[in-house]
Amino acid sequence: MTPFFVLSLICGYFLLLLLISWLTGRNAGNEGFYLANRKAPWYLIAFGMIGASLSGVTFMSLPGWVRDTHFNYMMVVFGYLAGYTVIATILLPLYYRLNLTSIYSYLGQRFGEASYKTGSAFFILSRSIGASLRIFVVVNVMQLFIFSPWGVPFWLTTAIFITLILLYTFQGGVKTIIYTDTLQTTFMLLAVGITLYIIMHQLNLNVSSMMAKIKSLGYTDIIETDWSSRRHFIKQFFSGMFIAIVMTGLDQEMMQKNLSCKTLRDSQTNMFTFSIVLVLVNFLFLILGAMLLVFAQAKGIDVSHSSDDIFPTIAMQYLGPLSGIIFLIGLISAVFPSADGALTSLTTSFCVDILKLKQKSTRTEANKIHIRKIVHILFAILLFVLIILFRQLNDKAIIDKIFTLAGYTYGPLLGLYSFGLFTKLNVNDKYVPIVCILSPIFCYFLNQYSVVLFHGYQFGFELLIFNGLFTFTGLYLLKKK
């Protein structure tokens, strides 16, 4: 597996993506870019959303989590099912009834312009940081195993990847990524399945003996009963539920694909199908993680280092050349459905929410397309700059904190939508941004000192719920008489 061979493989992969882009995006205008003209097949969206939900970070990290948390993560996944049910039965009917392109338009109709811009700005901030970090993780791996031996600098590797994403999303947007996400999800799942098969073959195990081995080592434990633990099963379930609601139902990237379905019924069918398949896929990832640990134990491989390194280390160094190639293809396939969707949704949100392109009838369609393309390029440059910044920091603890802080922005969105949907109160719109900024700051400090303040209690994902609750309370205090 020489660097030249791997590079040729990657080039061939992207040529395939560019071909799909050319075929699907040739006649795409702004409506095609934003919502695929609302003609997208629901089954393609459902399958492609698997790849968009499981980023390159998840692809590398989730198998490694088994070492420290066994199968506890499945309680979060079960919570996803409840969250997706809320999205399908409450949020999607609302979005379709209002005929939205950007889901944050609802905030403008419900509260006012300040709330509208706040929701959109929080999404742009969070998605820009999140997408750039996910790409950074993958580019780092590529740099280490492929480009460094050739003396290619990190910034050039990053520029190549960002340019490739830009090229195949530039014209078609959602109309293109519905198909590219389907292709990349297929490759990602094949990578997991083939890697699992290679491990089973080398250890002379079949499916039943594999599951018995995993169970005997205690990896299949799902329930954590220690209430003070951040992985307590009730915390995990409700955290998963609200994570699904905010990171799918209140996220422009994920909802943009759902809103491209022909009808509400198709979109709901897509959501229910996607949620069931996602449970099975996450379980498959956890099984792979357990088998990587079983393999490491059998071969005497040290896995005491970072859990994120377990999958790439074993796949690239111990399972043979085929496994290394499969891992790289799977890693690329895992990161780009979230990266291309992020770039497209950032462009959509900025054009629709900030520039109000859909409302400016004095502009010609050609002029609107031209502006949208400029915005698309500028966001690609922004992602490039953020990735280089992460590289310069070169501190995993700091990067993790930045990523965590970006995730705090979903709490105010949860509070805004909950207040809008479940009350009939109006608010002083101009003060809404203040509430939405203070709430995550308060939650951050609450999380930092929770052990001292609450006698050893540690917040997990459930902090998101409190974040939304604080925003909800702040909005109530802003209510108009």
C-alpha positions in Angstrom: 0.0 0.0 0.0 2.3 2.7 -1.3 1.4 6.4 -0.9 1.1 6.6 -4.7 -1.4 3.8 -4.8 -3.5 5.3 -1.9 -3.4 8.7 -3.6 -4.6 7.1 -6.9 -7.4 5.5 -5.0 -8.5 8.7 -3.4 -8.4 10.5 -6.7 -10.5 7.8 -8.3 -13.0 8.2 -5.5 -13.3 11.9 -6.0 -13.6 11.6 -9.7 -16.6 9.5 -9.1 -18.1 12.2 -6.8 -17.4 14.8 -9.5 -19.2 12.7 -12.1 -22.2 12.4 -9.9 -22.1 16.2 -9.3 -22.0 16.9 -13.0 -24.9 14.6 -13.7 -27.1 15.9 -10.9 -26.2 19.6 -10.8 -26.1 20.6 -14.5 -29.4 22.5 -14.5 -29.7 23.3 -10.8 -30.8 26.8 -9.9 -31.2 28.1 -6.3 -34.2 26.0 -5.6 -32.3 22.9 -6.8 -29.3 23.9 -4.6 -31.4 24.6 -1.5 -34.1 21.9 -1.6 -33.5 19.8 -4.8 -36.8 21.4 -6.1 -38.6 19.4 -3.4 -38.5 16.3 -5.6 -35.9 14.1 -3.8 -36.8 10.4 -3.2 -37.3 9.8 0.5 -35.4 6.4 0.5 -32.2 8.0 -0.9 -32.4 10.7 1.8 -33.0 8.2 4.6 -30.0 6.1 3.6 -27.7 9.1 2.9 -28.5 10.7 6.2 -26.8 7.7 8.0 -23.5 9.0 6.6 -24.3 12.6 7.5 -25.1 11.6 11.1 -22.0 9.5 11.5 -19.1 11.8 10.9 -15.4 10.9 10.5 -15.0 11.6 14.2 -17.7 9.0 15.0 -16.2 6.6 12.5 -12.9 6.6 14.5 -14.1 7.3 18.0 -17.2 5.2 18.5 -15.4 1.8 18.2 -12.8 3.1 20.7 -15.5 4.1 23.2 -16.2 0.4 23.9 -13.0 0.1 25.8 -14.1 2.7 28.4 -17.9 2.6 28.3 -18.8 -0.8 26.8 -22.2 -0.6 25.1 -23.5 2.2 27.3 -23.8 4.4 24.2 -26.8 2.3 23.0 -29.0 4.1 25.6 -28.2 7.3 23.8 -29.1 5.7 20.5 -32.5 4.4 22.0 -33.1 8.0 23.0 -32.6 9.0 19.4 -35.7 7.0 18.4 -37.8 9.0 20.8 -36.3 12.3 19.5 -36.8 11.4 15.9 -40.5 10.6 16.6 -40.9 14.1 18.0 -39.3 15.5 14.8 -41.5 13.5 12.5 -44.7 14.3 14.3 -44.2 17.8 15.5 -41.4 19.7 13.7 -41.8 18.3 10.2 -45.5 19.2 9.9 -44.7 22.7 11.1 -41.9 23.2 8.6 -44.0 21.8 5.7 -47.1 23.9 6.7 -45.0 27.1 6.6 -43.3 26.0 3.4 -39.8 26.8 4.8 -36.5 26.8 3.1 -34.5 27.8 6.2 -36.0 26.3 9.4 -35.0 29.5 11.3 -37.6 31.5 9.3 -40.1 30.1 11.8 -38.4 32.1 14.6 -38.9 35.3 12.6 -42.6 34.6 12.1 -43.1 33.6 15.7 -41.0 36.1 17.6 -39.4 38.7 15.3 -36.2 39.6 13.4 -33.8 39.5 16.3 -34.8 35.9 17.2 -34.6 34.9 13.6 -31.1 36.2 13.2 -30.0 34.7 16.5 -31.2 31.2 15.6 -29.4 31.4 12.2 -26.2 32.9 13.7 -26.0 30.2 16.4 -26.4 27.5 13.7 -23.7 29.1 11.5 -21.3 29.4 14.4 -21.8 25.8 15.7 -21.8 24.2 12.2 -18.7 26.1 11.1 -16.7 24.9 14.1 -18.1 21.4 14.1 -17.6 20.8 10.4 -14.1 22.1 10.3 -13.1 20.0 13.3 -14.5 16.8 11.7 -12.6 17.6 8.5 -9.5 18.4 10.6 -9.6 14.9 12.2 -9.7 13.2 8.8 -7.1 15.4 7.1 -4.8 14.8 10.1 -5.0 11.0 9.5 -4.4 11.5 5.7 -1.5 13.7 6.4 0.1 11.2 8.8 -0.3 8.1 6.6 -0.1 9.5 3.1 1.0 13.0 2.5 3.8 13.5 5.1 6.1 10.8 3.5 5.9 12.9 0.3 6.7 16.1 2.1 3.3 17.7 1.4 2.5 20.4 3.9 -0.6 20.2 6.0 -2.1 23.4 4.6 -1.9 22.0 1.1 -3.5 18.8 2.1 -6.3 20.8 3.7 -6.7 23.0 0.6 -7.0 20.0 -1.6 -9.8 18.4 0.5 -11.7 21.7 0.9 -11.5 22.3 -2.9 -12.8 18.9 -3.7 -15.8 19.4 -1.4 -16.4 22.8 -2.9 -16.2 21.4 -6.5 -18.8 18.7 -6.2 -21.3 20.8 -4.1 -20.8 24.1 -6.0 -23.5 23.7 -8.6 -26.0 21.2 -7.3 -26.0 21.6 -3.5 -28.7 19.4 -1.9 -29.6 18.1 -5.3 -26.1 16.6 -5.6 -25.4 15.6 -2.1 -28.5 13.4 -1.8 -26.8 11.1 -4.3 -23.2 11.5 -3.1 -24.3 10.9 0.5 -25.9 7.6 -0.6 -22.7 6.5 -2.3 -20.5 7.5 0.6 -22.8 5.9 3.2 -22.6 2.6 1.2 -18.8 2.8 1.3 -18.7 3.6 5.0 -20.9 0.6 5.9 -18.9 -1.7 3.6 -15.7 -0.5 5.4 -17.1 -1.5 8.8 -18.5 -4.8 7.6 -15.3 -5.8 5.7 -13.1 -4.8 8.6 -15.3 -6.9 11.0 -15.1 -9.9 8.6 -11.3 -9.6 8.4 -11.0 -9.6 12.2 -13.3 -12.6 12.5 -11.4 -14.5 9.8 -8.0 -13.9 11.5 -9.4 -15.0 14.8 -11.3 -18.0 13.3 -14.6 -16.8 14.7 -18.1 -17.0 13.3 -21.0 -14.7 14.2 -22.2 -16.7 17.2 -18.8 -17.3 18.7 -18.0 -13.6 18.1 -21.0 -12.5 20.1 -20.3 -15.0 22.8 -16.7 -13.7 23.1 -17.9 -10.1 23.3 -20.4 -11.0 26.0 -17.9 -13.0 28.0 -15.6 -10.0 28.3 -18.5 -7.8 29.5 -18.5 -5.4 26.6 -22.2 -5.8 25.9 -23.2 -4.1 29.2 -25.7 -1.3 28.3 -27.1 -0.2 31.7 -25.1 2.1 34.0 -27.0 2.4 37.3 -24.6 4.9 39.2 -26.7 8.0 39.4 -23.7 10.3 39.8 -22.2 9.0 36.6 -22.6 11.0 33.4 -23.5 7.6 31.7 -26.5 6.7 34.0 -29.0 5.0 31.6 -31.8 7.5 32.3 -29.5 10.4 31.6 -28.3 8.7 28.5 -31.8 8.1 27.1 -33.2 11.6 27.6 -29.9 13.1 26.5 -30.1 11.1 23.3 -33.7 12.1 22.8 -32.9 15.9 23.0 -29.7 15.5 21.1 -31.7 14.1 18.2 -34.3 16.9 18.4 -31.7 19.7 18.4 -29.0 18.3 16.2 -31.4 16.9 13.6 -34.8 18.6 14.1 -33.4 22.1 14.8 -30.4 21.8 12.5 -30.6 23.4 9.0 -28.2 20.8 7.5 -30.3 17.8 8.5 -33.7 19.4 7.9 -32.7 20.8 4.6 -32.5 17.2 3.2 -35.8 16.3 4.8 -37.6 19.4 3.4 -36.4 18.3 -0.1 -38.9 15.4 -0.1 -42.0 15.7 -2.3 -44.5 15.6 0.5 -44.7 15.7 4.3 -45.7 12.0 4.3 -42.5 11.1 2.4 -40.4 13.2 4.8 -42.0 11.4 7.8 -41.4 8.0 6.2 -37.8 9.0 5.6 -37.4 10.0 9.3 -38.8 6.8 10.7 -36.8 4.6 8.3 -33.6 6.5 9.0 -34.1 6.3 12.8 -34.5 2.5 12.7 -31.5 1.9 10.4 -29.3 4.3 12.5 -29.9 2.1 15.6 -28.6 -0.9 13.7 -25.6 0.9 12.3 -24.6 2.3 15.7 -24.9 -1.3 17.2 -22.6 -2.5 14.3 -20.0 0.1 15.2 -20.0 -1.0 18.8 -19.6 -4.6 17.8 -16.7 -3.6 15.6 -15.2 -1.7 18.6 -15.5 -4.8 20.8 -13.9 -7.0 18.2 -11.0 -4.6 17.8 -10.3 -5.0 21.5 -10.7 -8.7 21.3 -8.2 -8.7 18.4 -5.8 -6.5 20.3 -5.9 -8.8 23.3 -5.3 -11.9 21.2 -2.3 -10.3 19.4 -0.8 -8.5 22.4 -1.4 -5.0 20.9 -1.2 -2.1 23.4 -4.5 -0.1 23.3 -4.0 1.9 26.4 -3.5 5.1 24.3 -6.2 7.4 23.1 -9.4 5.5 22.3 -9.7 7.5 19.0 -6.5 5.8 17.8 -7.6 2.2 18.3 -9.5 1.7 15.0 -7.0 3.4 12.7 -3.9 1.8 14.4 -5.2 -1.7 14.1 -6.7 -1.3 10.7 -3.6 0.4 9.2 -0.9 -1.6 10.9 -2.1 -5.1 11.9 -4.9 -6.3 9.6 -3.0 -6.1 6.3 -3.0 -3.8 3.2 -6.7 -4.5 2.2 -7.9 -3.4 5.6 -5.8 -0.2 5.5 -7.3 0.7 2.1 -10.8 -0.1 3.3 -10.3 2.0 6.4 -9.2 5.0 4.4 -12.1 4.8 2.0 -14.5 4.3 5.0 -13.0 7.3 6.8 -13.3 9.6 3.7 -16.8 8.3 3.2 -17.7 9.0 6.8 -16.5 12.6 6.9 -17.7 14.0 3.6 -21.5 13.5 3.9 -21.3 15.7 7.0 -18.8 18.1 5.4 -20.6 18.6 2.1 -23.9 19.0 3.9 -22.4 21.5 6.3 -21.0 23.6 3.5 -24.3 23.5 1.6 -26.5 24.3 4.7 -24.2 27.2 5.8 -24.5 28.7 2.3 -28.3 28.2 2.4 -28.7 29.7 5.9 -26.6 32.8 5.1 -28.3 33.4 1.8 -31.8 32.9 3.0 -31.6 34.2 6.6 -28.9 36.9 6.5 -28.9 38.1 2.9 -32.7 37.4 2.4 -32.1 36.4 -1.3 -35.5 34.7 -1.6 -37.3 37.9 -0.6 -35.5 40.3 -2.9 -37.6 40.2 -6.0 -35.7 43.1 -7.7 -32.7 40.7 -8.2 -32.6 38.5 -11.2 -32.3 34.7 -10.7 -28.9 34.8 -12.4 -27.7 37.5 -9.9 -29.0 35.4 -6.9 -27.1 32.3 -8.2 -24.0 34.4 -8.6 -24.2 35.7 -5.0 -24.9 32.2 -3.7 -21.8 30.9 -5.4 -19.7 33.6 -3.9 -21.1 32.8 -0.4 -20.3 29.1 -1.0 -16.7 29.9 -1.8 -16.3 32.2 1.2 -17.6 29.5 3.6 -15.2 27.0 2.1 -12.4 29.5 2.8 -13.7 29.9 6.4 -13.6 26.1 7.0 -10.0 26.1 5.6 -9.0 28.9 8.0 -10.6 27.1 11.0 -8.9 23.8 10.2 -5.5 25.5 10.0 -6.3 27.2 13.3 -7.0 23.8 14.9 -3.7 22.6 13.6 -1.8 25.6 15.1 -3.4 25.0 18.5 -2.2 21.4 18.4 -3.8 20.8 21.8 -6.5 18.1 22.0 -7.8 19.5 25.3 -8.3 23.0 23.9 -9.9 21.7 20.7 -12.3 19.5 22.6 -13.3 22.5 24.7 -13.9 24.6 21.5 -16.1 21.8 20.1 -18.0 21.4 23.4 -18.6 25.2 23.5 -19.9 25.1 19.9 -22.3 22.4 21.0 -23.7 24.7 23.7 -25.3 26.8 21.0 -28.0 24.1 20.4 -29.5 24.7 23.9 -30.8 28.2 23.1 -32.4 26.8 19.9 -34.1 24.1 22.0 -35.4 26.8 24.3 -36.6 29.1 21.4 -38.5 26.4 19.6 -40.0 24.9 22.8 -41.2 28.4 23.9 -42.6 29.0 20.4 -44.4 25.7 20.1 -45.7 25.2 23.6 -46.8 28.7 24.6 -48.8 31.4 22.9 -46.8 34.2 24.6 -45.0 36.9 22.7 -41.6 38.3 23.9 -39.5 41.4 23.7 -37.7 40.3 20.6 -34.7 42.7 20.8 -33.6 41.1 24.1 -33.7 37.5 22.9 -30.0 37.5 21.7 -29.0 38.4 25.3 -30.8 35.5 26.8 -29.5 33.1 24.2 -25.9 34.2 24.9 -26.2 34.1 28.7 -27.8 30.7 28.8 -24.8 28.6 27.4 -22.3 30.7 29.4 -24.2 29.9 32.6 -24.4 26.2 31.6 -20.7 26.1 30.9 -19.8 27.3 34.4 -22.4 25.1 36.0 -20.8 22.1 34.3 -17.3 23.2 35.4 -18.2 23.3 39.1 -21.0 20.6 39.2 -18.9 18.2 41.3 -18.4 20.8 44.0 -21.9 22.3 43.8 -23.9 19.1 43.7 -21.9 16.7 45.8 -20.0 14.8 43.1 -22.7 15.0 40.5 -21.3 15.1 36.9 -23.3 16.5 34.0 -23.4 14.4 30.8 -25.3 15.2 27.7 -28.3 16.1 29.8 -26.8 19.6 30.2 -28.4 20.3 26.9 -31.8 20.0 28.5 -30.9 22.5 31.2 -29.5 24.9 28.6 -32.8 24.9 26.8 -34.7 25.2 30.1 -32.7 28.3 31.1 -33.4 29.9 27.7 -37.1 29.0 28.0 -37.1 30.7 31.5 -35.3 33.8 30.1 -37.9 34.1 27.3 -40.7 33.8 29.8 -39.2 36.7 31.7 -39.2 38.7 28.5 -42.9 38.0 27.8 -45.1 40.9 26.7 -48.1 41.7 28.8 
